[in-house]
Structure formats: C-alpha cells, structure tokens
Amino acid sequence: MDPHQHFKDKLDQEHTWPSVYMFKFVVPKSSERAVRKLFQEETFQTRDSRKGNFIAFTMKKMIFSSDEVVAIYEKASKITGLIAL
C-alpha cells in the first residue's frame, strides 16, 4: 500500500486538479540554496526569522495531480533541517 495514499486522498477531496497549490517551508539559512534550487522556476516569498538563523518560504505552483504534490514533498524532505508547514 502507498504510504502517502491518505494524504493524496485528502488532497483530491479538497482540490480540483489542475489547481494552484501553496507550499510553505522553513529551513535553516544553510539550506536556503537547496529550497531555491527545488523551486527554481517559481516565484516565492521569503521571510527571515527574528534572529536570522532560519528562512521561511511560501510558493504557489500550478499542480496537476496529488501525485505531483507528494513528489515535491518527497524531494523537499531530503533538504537538511526542512520543516514543511
């Protein structure tokens, strides 16, 4: 069984594909480049943490299926220190 099936089912219930999906991540400053590389073609908003040790990213991307959302989260999960919101 697909370990992400429950998440994909929820996405499919709440979205009609294609749809704009919002991704939000917080990473240590040292991982900023990896997030930018993952979303290199997208425009995103960033905000530094109060002490400047972390950076928050918000991106909106046209997505064509729940499988695409899961694939992006899987790639993002390999980034050191990433927190998906």
C-alpha positions as CSV (number, residue, x, y, z in Angstrom):
1,M,0.0,0.0,0.0
2,D,1.2,3.5,-0.8
3,P,2.3,5.2,2.4
4,H,1.0,8.6,1.1
5,Q,-2.4,7.4,0.0
6,H,-4.3,9.0,2.9
7,F,-2.6,12.4,2.1
8,K,-3.3,12.0,-1.6
9,D,-7.0,11.2,-0.9
10,K,-7.3,14.3,1.3
11,L,-5.7,16.4,-1.5
12,D,-8.1,15.0,-4.1
13,Q,-11.1,15.8,-1.8
14,E,-10.1,19.4,-1.3
15,H,-8.7,20.3,-4.7
16,T,-9.8,20.0,-8.3
17,W,-6.8,19.4,-10.5
18,P,-5.2,21.4,-12.1
19,S,-5.0,23.8,-9.2
20,V,-2.7,26.3,-7.6
21,Y,-1.2,24.7,-4.5
22,M,0.7,26.6,-1.8
23,F,3.8,25.2,-0.3
24,K,5.3,26.5,2.9
25,F,8.7,25.5,4.3
26,V,11.0,26.8,7.0
27,V,14.7,25.9,6.7
28,P,18.0,26.8,8.3
29,K,19.8,29.5,6.4
30,S,22.4,26.9,5.4
31,S,19.7,25.1,3.4
32,E,18.2,28.1,1.6
33,R,20.0,27.3,-1.6
34,A,18.5,23.8,-1.8
35,V,15.0,25.2,-1.5
36,R,15.7,27.8,-4.1
37,K,17.0,25.0,-6.4
38,L,13.9,22.8,-5.8
39,F,11.6,25.7,-6.9
40,Q,14.0,27.5,-9.3
41,E,11.2,28.2,-11.8
42,E,8.7,29.5,-9.3
43,T,8.3,32.9,-7.6
44,F,8.1,32.7,-3.9
45,Q,8.1,34.9,-0.8
46,T,10.7,34.7,1.8
47,R,11.0,35.9,5.4
48,D,13.9,35.7,7.7
49,S,13.4,34.6,11.3
50,R,13.8,37.1,14.0
51,K,17.4,36.0,14.8
52,G,18.2,35.4,11.1
53,N,19.0,31.7,11.6
54,F,16.1,30.4,9.5
55,I,14.2,31.5,6.4
56,A,10.5,30.8,5.6
57,F,9.5,30.2,2.0
58,T,5.9,30.4,0.6
59,M,5.4,29.3,-3.0
60,K,2.4,28.9,-5.2
61,K,2.6,26.5,-8.1
62,M,0.2,25.1,-10.7
63,I,-0.1,21.5,-9.8
64,F,-1.8,18.8,-12.0
65,S,-2.4,16.0,-9.5
66,S,-2.0,14.9,-5.9
67,D,0.9,12.7,-7.0
68,E,2.8,15.8,-8.1
69,V,2.3,17.4,-4.7
70,V,3.6,14.2,-3.0
71,A,6.6,14.1,-5.3
72,I,7.6,17.7,-4.4
73,Y,7.3,17.0,-0.7
74,E,9.4,13.9,-1.1
75,K,12.2,15.9,-2.8
76,A,11.8,18.6,-0.2
77,S,12.1,16.1,2.7
78,K,15.7,15.4,1.6
79,I,16.7,19.0,2.4
80,T,18.6,19.2,5.7
81,G,16.5,20.8,8.5
82,L,13.4,21.5,6.4
83,I,10.1,21.9,8.2
84,A,7.0,21.7,5.9
85,L,4.1,23.7,7.2
